[in-house]
């Protein structure tokens, strides 16, 4: 029986597509890029994205091409991508940032016209539908994450169209996995329990401050990005496509991202996956509350119903100072992707967006809020007298919120 087949079968029933189980979504995404993209190919992606994803793309031997985005939600604006760029592409990679769907119908249409694959990063968007169709079923493949939902902090899937492709990818996955280790399994099992205990005992603030002081965080102090180490990254490029040279970057925040999980870990993940629908319902309730606040992005307010977002993008002034003050309210804000990838990595490693300002504005003003903490955060933001941010006329003229009739339901 293939590794993780029971978990994969559960996801297949939910999604209606063949699924491959992986220890992480980042490994699932690497599998997809290796399967559908030739080395040296050019991949369109949003610059408002996790730096880990940038390194996954580089590890696959591909050239990231950063796209112009909407200042309201950080998603790719297909109409703003130059025709010359479209004609140069070998694939498109979505983000579905915080669970807000990309413009999937438009991106699918352009990929069909060009004869190139659409690969969906659906790590934030499990349970989200567009016009009744699940995110993750528009492209040739889609990477999902259990780390982002049901407090699993491990596990992923790669969804594909047919069983033959699934079997091919299982072979490729097995070649990339490192052997199971008891210590790694214990860490995967205990990590969610430790986080729950910290929250239950109201120890978020002292725990976070202690980790900062002890240097236990894998990002630069005062930065939302990991150190680039450009000379070492350039050397790794000579060995791409290959994962091991890029492990120092791809493993950040999830060091066992390609370690084979033992049976106990997989059983625990199966129990958590069974609670996914309850988790999604609670998220919708939190999104409803946050959508009614003055800080909510129009991407959250202007659609036909609440999405089960992983994080709710609020747009606020003086975001960085606010992030620090929220720790005092027991709220640690993660998943901040600032600066945009083209500013972070530079032209040596990525093609910069033709119009970088919308991404810069969104990345520096967005406050991603866990909808499960909606009441606590709303109370904290009110107490802090938080001001809503609005893009200037120049940005607004370049990109307006999507019409509510095209919103996901």
Phi, psi and omega in degrees: 000130182301149179304128176070022187293327180291319175296317180298321180295321178297319178290325177299317178298323181288320190264332184082016177228154176296137184232144174249129178278139177223158177294342183203159176290328181294325175290322177300318180294320177300317178302315181296316181295322178291325184285323189251352185237135177281146176304138183091355180290162183251128186240121176284132179207159178287140175284347177265085189205162178297137178297333176303321181294321175305314183288331174296316179297316179295320180297330178282003178078028186245160180257114176291133175242108185280137188260156167293145185230168174283136176288352182272330184216000177075008180274156181301134174261097186302324183293338182268356177281123180300147180300324179297326177291315179306315185290344182267356191274152174249347179190163173235134179244119177279170177239321185051053192302126181062009181104354176281120185296143168294174179280077194292321180296318179293315180294320177298318180297317179294320179296321178296319179298322184270348182070037181238157183282147169255120179247127185259124166271101183254023183301325180269353196240023176298130181091357179268140179238150173237115182052041177083356181255131182295137166302135185106358178239012179267332186257182175293328180206158179215133178262129178242160182227131167271346177299332186271347185227162180047026176054032183285319179061023176189161173094142178206175179218152167240118181263133181224174190278332189215162185291326180297315178295321178302315181295321177299317183287329176298321178295314178297318178301314183298329177291335184266341182289144172262156188299150176298144178226136181301319181298319179294319179297319178297320179297316179297322181288319187275337184302310178296325179294320179296318180295319178297322180294317179301317179293315183296326182268008179056044182252017184300310184298305182295326180294315181296316180296321179295319178297322177298312184293326183274359179069031182271357179269142187268012176250160176298139175304130180077012180230153177261359180247151174283159176301136183283321184052061188305314180300317180292324179295322177298319178295321179299328181299335179290342181256357180286148003279127179188140179280314188308318180297337183259002180307320181302335179264315187290332184279353184300133180073354177205075190296336181258037188296341177231025175273130180298125178280140174283174184299324182295317179296317181296324178294319177297319179295325177297319178297319181291322178297327177295339180265006186298318183297322176296317178300316181295323178296318178295324178295318178300320179296317178293322177297320178301316180295312184290331179295338180271003180271159181290349184266351187295136174296146174304335177298336178267322186284320195261067172211176190284351181182164184290134175271153177278065189294147172288316173221148179258119181282110170262147181248115189227153172280154176053048187300315186297318177295324180294320178303317180293319181291329181294336176301325177295341176264008180080023182237119175254120182266116175250190177060040174261121186248072187224129003283169175304157188300325181289327174288323182290312187265331179083170187291345177296327187247341181220155169276123183290154177293146179294334178226093187278346189296317178302319179294319180297317181294312182297313183298329183270351181243346184283138174240102182281118186248131175294119181296341176288347177248024190303314184292317181297316182290319178301317178297318181294317181294323177295316180296326180278359181055049183291137178260138176287144178261144177229132177294148179294170182303324182296317179290318181299321181294331182280333184206122178251157179303147180298143179302138184299335180289341179259007182287151177293150178230000000 
